[in-house]
Amino acid sequence: MPQSKTDRWAVGLATYRRPSGLARVIDGIGRAAQQLGRPVELIVVDNDGTDQAIAALAVDHANAAGLPLHFLIESTPGIAAARNAVFAQADALGVRFMAMIDDDECPDAQWLVALDACREQTGAHVVGGPVMPEFPEGREDLQRIARWWSVQPQQLHGKPFVFCTCNFLIDMAAIADVPRPLFDPKFGLSGGGDTVFFRGLFFRGHPMAWADHALVFEDVPPDRASLGWMRTRRFRVGNHAATWEARDQGKAKAMAKTIGLTLRLAIYPLLGREPEARGVGWLLEFDKVRGRWNAHRGALFMEYARDDAPANEKACR
């Protein structure tokens, strides 16, 4: 679909109790919008609503960045509800192109330019970009294994596959016929619902591409700057992958893949997939496989369960 000068642009994001991160990302979006050279609106969904200062902060920084702001509160807990609210607002505004980013990230000044250039060059309906970690002071040692904290291009069945909402651009006109809401509430507190969403688009035939220069930088807080945290994250990755594979392809195929990955552990270090840290690579692959077996037992890992959540919504390992 050709781009018109009247096509409406927006950047959407969900936030939850990260005021400093929200201020940082809005400032960064403002710089990226200036480089794009087109009017860009900002959609912020607060998935909390208990702190009125968040709205005031968003207004102040959006005004300073020259971004028309649409601020909403989504009281339903969970990232799925917040993402659905972002897309619902974009639909209501008649947005043609929407980028998304997280509230613990900051984009490069050329972020939107790079996403849009890739879209024009490839004709993709969805364009993703890399996310690079910024570790806290004193954890420079993690740079050697930074790949596990980053988002890098992926493929599915030999084609580019965008899999997360932390850095992407989407043509809203191209997905106008996709049923709303777009994000399954089942994954609201577990995470992983964005990958389920993108898998749906992929198998509907929506072309995807990766813009290597559309960089976003993620602030890694101290509680995430550890191998222990990453082991939990890889467990979640495996758990969610087996869950949606069983739903999309059937339990037998998902189980067969899990068995294959389990057997592969015996030779995994020899594959050279992580030459800079083969031992760490094997350990994290082991955790991913553990997560898959957990899913086959019917458990869904709840990474974002809140402190006041019912017991059945808290993390299961």
C-alpha positions as CSV (number, residue, x, y, z in Angstrom):
1,M,0.0,0.0,0.0
2,P,1.6,3.3,-1.0
3,Q,2.1,6.0,1.6
4,S,0.2,9.2,1.4
5,K,1.2,12.6,2.9
6,T,-2.0,12.4,4.9
7,D,-1.2,9.0,6.5
8,R,-1.4,9.4,10.2
9,W,1.6,8.3,12.3
10,A,1.7,7.3,16.0
11,V,4.0,5.7,18.5
12,G,2.3,3.6,21.2
13,L,3.5,2.3,24.5
14,A,2.2,0.8,27.7
15,T,3.7,1.8,31.0
16,Y,3.5,0.4,34.5
17,R,5.1,2.2,37.5
18,R,8.2,3.4,35.6
19,P,8.1,7.2,35.7
20,S,11.8,7.7,35.0
21,G,11.7,5.2,32.1
22,L,8.5,6.9,30.7
23,A,10.1,10.3,30.7
24,R,13.2,8.9,29.0
25,V,11.4,7.1,26.3
26,I,9.1,10.0,25.5
27,D,12.1,12.3,25.1
28,G,13.7,9.8,22.8
29,I,10.5,9.4,20.7
30,G,10.4,13.1,20.3
31,R,13.9,13.1,18.8
32,A,13.1,10.3,16.5
33,A,9.9,12.1,15.3
34,Q,11.9,15.2,14.5
35,Q,14.2,13.1,12.2
36,L,11.2,11.4,10.5
37,G,10.0,14.8,9.5
38,R,6.3,13.9,9.8
39,P,3.7,14.6,12.5
40,V,3.8,11.8,15.0
41,E,1.3,11.3,17.8
42,L,2.0,9.6,21.0
43,I,-0.3,7.0,22.6
44,V,0.5,6.1,26.3
45,V,-1.5,3.6,28.2
46,D,-1.0,3.5,31.9
47,N,-1.7,-0.1,33.1
48,D,-2.0,1.1,36.7
49,G,-3.7,4.5,37.2
50,T,-3.0,4.8,40.9
51,D,-0.5,7.6,40.5
52,Q,-1.9,10.8,39.0
53,A,1.7,12.1,38.6
54,I,2.2,9.7,35.7
55,A,-0.3,11.5,33.5
56,A,1.2,14.9,34.4
57,L,4.7,13.6,33.6
58,A,3.6,12.2,30.3
59,V,1.9,15.6,29.4
60,D,5.0,17.6,30.3
61,H,7.5,15.5,28.4
62,A,5.2,15.1,25.4
63,N,4.7,18.8,25.2
64,A,8.4,19.4,25.4
65,A,9.0,16.8,22.6
66,G,6.3,18.3,20.4
67,L,4.2,15.2,20.5
68,P,0.4,15.3,20.6
69,L,-0.5,13.0,23.5
70,H,-3.3,10.5,23.9
71,F,-3.1,9.3,27.5
72,L,-5.3,6.5,28.7
73,I,-5.6,4.4,31.8
74,E,-6.3,0.7,31.4
75,S,-7.2,-0.7,34.8
76,T,-7.4,-4.3,33.8
77,P,-4.1,-5.9,34.9
78,G,-1.9,-7.4,32.3
79,I,0.1,-6.4,29.3
80,A,-2.5,-7.8,26.9
81,A,-5.1,-5.4,28.1
82,A,-2.7,-2.5,27.8
83,R,-1.6,-3.4,24.3
84,N,-5.2,-3.8,23.2
85,A,-5.9,-0.4,24.5
86,V,-3.0,1.1,22.5
87,F,-4.3,-0.5,19.3
88,A,-7.9,0.5,20.0
89,Q,-6.9,4.1,20.4
90,A,-4.9,3.9,17.2
91,D,-7.9,2.5,15.4
92,A,-10.1,5.2,16.8
93,L,-7.7,7.9,15.6
94,G,-7.4,6.4,12.1
95,V,-3.6,5.8,12.5
96,R,-2.0,4.3,9.3
97,F,1.4,3.6,10.7
98,M,2.1,2.8,14.3
99,A,5.4,2.0,16.0
100,M,5.7,0.5,19.5
101,I,8.3,0.6,22.2
102,D,8.6,-0.3,25.9
103,D,8.8,2.1,28.8
104,D,12.3,0.8,29.8
105,E,13.8,1.6,26.4
106,C,15.0,4.6,24.5
107,P,15.2,4.7,20.7
108,D,18.1,5.9,18.5
109,A,17.3,9.3,16.8
110,Q,17.1,7.5,13.4
111,W,14.7,4.8,14.8
112,L,11.5,5.8,13.0
113,V,13.4,6.8,9.8
114,A,15.1,3.3,9.7
115,L,11.8,1.5,10.3
116,D,10.0,3.4,7.6
117,A,12.8,3.1,5.1
118,C,12.8,-0.7,5.5
119,R,9.0,-0.8,5.1
120,E,9.2,1.2,1.9
121,Q,12.0,-0.9,0.5
122,T,10.5,-4.3,1.4
123,G,6.7,-3.7,1.3
124,A,6.5,-5.4,4.7
125,H,3.4,-4.9,6.8
126,V,5.4,-5.4,10.0
127,V,9.0,-4.2,10.5
128,G,11.0,-5.0,13.6
129,G,14.3,-3.6,14.9
130,P,17.1,-4.7,17.3
131,V,17.0,-4.0,21.0
132,M,20.4,-3.6,22.7
133,P,20.9,-3.9,26.5
134,E,22.5,-1.3,28.6
135,F,23.8,-3.0,31.8
136,P,24.1,-1.2,35.1
137,E,27.4,0.0,36.4
138,G,29.5,-2.9,37.8
139,R,28.0,-5.5,35.4
140,E,30.1,-4.9,32.4
141,D,31.0,-8.6,32.5
142,L,27.6,-9.3,31.0
143,Q,28.6,-7.7,27.7
144,R,30.2,-11.0,26.8
145,I,26.8,-12.7,26.9
146,A,24.7,-9.7,26.0
147,R,23.0,-11.6,23.2
148,W,20.5,-13.1,25.6
149,W,19.4,-9.7,26.8
150,S,19.1,-8.4,23.3
151,V,16.5,-8.7,20.5
152,Q,17.9,-9.8,17.2
153,P,16.4,-10.7,13.8
154,Q,14.6,-14.1,13.7
155,Q,13.1,-16.2,11.0
156,L,10.2,-18.6,10.9
157,H,10.0,-21.2,8.1
158,G,12.8,-19.4,6.4
159,K,11.2,-16.0,6.3
160,P,11.7,-12.9,8.5
161,F,9.7,-13.1,11.7
162,V,9.1,-10.1,14.0
163,F,8.1,-11.5,17.4
164,C,7.9,-8.8,20.0
165,T,6.3,-5.4,20.5
166,C,9.4,-3.8,22.1
167,N,10.5,-2.4,18.7
168,F,8.4,-2.6,15.6
169,L,6.3,-0.6,13.0
170,I,3.0,-1.9,11.7
171,D,0.8,-0.8,8.8
172,M,-2.6,-0.6,10.5
173,A,-4.4,-0.5,7.1
174,A,-3.0,-3.9,6.3
175,I,-4.4,-5.5,9.4
176,A,-7.8,-3.8,9.4
177,D,-9.5,-7.1,8.9
178,V,-7.8,-8.9,11.7
179,P,-10.3,-9.5,14.5
180,R,-10.0,-7.3,17.6
181,P,-8.9,-7.5,20.4
182,L,-5.5,-8.4,18.9
183,F,-3.8,-9.7,22.1
184,D,-5.1,-12.8,23.9
185,P,-5.9,-12.0,27.6
186,K,-4.6,-15.5,28.5
187,F,-1.1,-14.2,28.1
188,G,-1.8,-10.9,30.0
189,L,0.2,-11.7,33.1
190,S,2.5,-14.3,31.6
191,G,4.0,-12.4,28.8
192,G,4.5,-13.9,25.4
193,G,1.2,-12.7,24.0
194,D,3.0,-10.4,21.5
195,T,4.7,-13.5,19.9
196,V,1.3,-15.2,19.7
197,F,-0.1,-12.0,17.9
198,F,2.8,-11.9,15.5
199,R,2.6,-15.6,14.7
200,G,-1.1,-15.0,13.8
201,L,-0.1,-12.3,11.4
202,F,2.7,-14.4,9.9
203,F,0.5,-17.3,9.2
204,R,-2.2,-15.0,7.7
205,G,0.5,-14.1,5.2
206,H,1.5,-10.6,6.3
207,P,5.1,-10.0,5.1
208,M,7.6,-9.0,7.8
209,A,11.1,-7.5,7.7
210,W,13.9,-6.5,10.0
211,A,15.5,-3.0,9.9
212,D,19.0,-3.5,11.2
213,H,19.6,0.2,11.9
214,A,16.3,0.8,13.8
215,L,18.1,0.6,17.1
216,V,16.4,0.7,20.5
217,F,18.4,0.6,23.8
218,E,16.9,-1.2,26.9
219,D,17.8,-0.2,30.4
220,V,18.6,-3.4,32.3
221,P,18.0,-2.8,36.0
222,P,20.2,-4.5,38.7
223,D,17.5,-7.2,39.4
224,R,17.7,-8.3,35.8
225,A,21.4,-8.1,35.4
226,S,22.2,-11.6,36.5
227,L,22.4,-15.1,35.0
228,G,19.8,-16.2,37.5
229,W,17.2,-13.8,36.1
230,M,18.1,-14.9,32.5
231,R,17.6,-18.5,33.4
232,T,14.1,-17.7,34.6
233,R,13.5,-15.8,31.4
234,R,14.6,-18.7,29.2
235,F,12.4,-21.0,31.2
236,R,9.5,-18.7,30.4
237,V,10.5,-18.6,26.7
238,G,10.3,-22.4,26.5
239,N,7.1,-22.6,28.5
240,H,5.3,-20.1,26.3
241,A,6.7,-21.5,23.1
242,A,5.4,-25.0,23.8
243,T,2.0,-23.5,24.9
244,W,1.3,-21.7,21.7
245,E,2.8,-24.4,19.5
246,A,0.4,-26.9,21.1
247,R,-2.5,-24.5,20.5
248,D,-1.5,-23.7,16.9
249,Q,-0.1,-27.0,15.6
250,G,-1.4,-29.6,18.0
251,K,-0.1,-31.2,21.2
252,A,1.6,-34.1,19.3
253,K,3.8,-31.8,17.2
254,A,4.7,-29.6,20.2
255,M,5.6,-32.7,22.2
256,A,7.7,-34.1,19.4
257,K,9.7,-30.8,19.2
258,T,10.2,-30.9,22.9
259,I,11.5,-34.4,22.8
260,G,13.9,-33.5,19.9
261,L,15.2,-30.5,21.8
262,T,15.7,-32.6,24.9
263,L,17.8,-35.2,23.0
264,R,19.8,-32.4,21.4
265,L,21.0,-31.2,24.8
266,A,23.5,-34.1,24.7
267,I,25.4,-32.5,21.8
268,Y,24.3,-28.9,22.1
269,P,27.8,-27.5,23.1
270,L,29.2,-29.1,19.9
271,L,26.8,-27.1,17.7
272,G,28.7,-23.9,18.3
273,R,25.6,-21.7,18.5
274,E,27.2,-19.5,21.3
275,P,30.9,-19.8,20.7
276,E,31.6,-17.0,23.2
277,A,30.0,-18.9,26.1
278,R,29.2,-22.5,25.3
279,G,28.6,-23.5,28.9
280,V,26.1,-20.6,29.5
281,G,24.5,-21.4,26.2
282,W,23.9,-25.0,27.2
283,L,22.5,-24.0,30.6
284,L,20.0,-21.6,29.1
285,E,19.0,-24.1,26.5
286,F,18.4,-26.6,29.3
287,D,16.2,-24.0,31.1
288,K,14.2,-23.4,27.9
289,V,13.6,-27.2,27.6
290,R,12.6,-27.4,31.2
291,G,10.0,-24.7,30.5
292,R,8.6,-26.6,27.6
293,W,8.1,-29.7,29.7
294,N,6.4,-27.5,32.3
295,A,4.0,-26.4,29.6
296,H,3.2,-30.0,28.6
297,R,2.1,-30.5,32.2
298,G,-0.4,-27.7,31.7
299,A,1.4,-24.9,33.5
300,L,1.8,-21.3,32.1
301,F,4.6,-19.2,33.7
302,M,3.3,-15.9,34.9
303,E,6.2,-13.5,34.7
304,Y,4.2,-10.4,35.3
305,A,1.9,-11.6,38.1
306,R,1.4,-8.8,40.6
307,D,1.8,-8.9,44.3
308,D,-1.9,-8.7,44.9
309,A,-2.8,-11.4,42.3
310,P,-4.7,-14.6,43.3
311,A,-2.5,-17.6,44.0
312,N,-3.4,-19.2,40.7
313,E,-2.1,-16.2,38.8
314,K,1.3,-16.2,40.4
315,A,4.4,-17.7,38.8
316,C,4.4,-21.5,38.5
317,R,7.7,-23.3,37.9
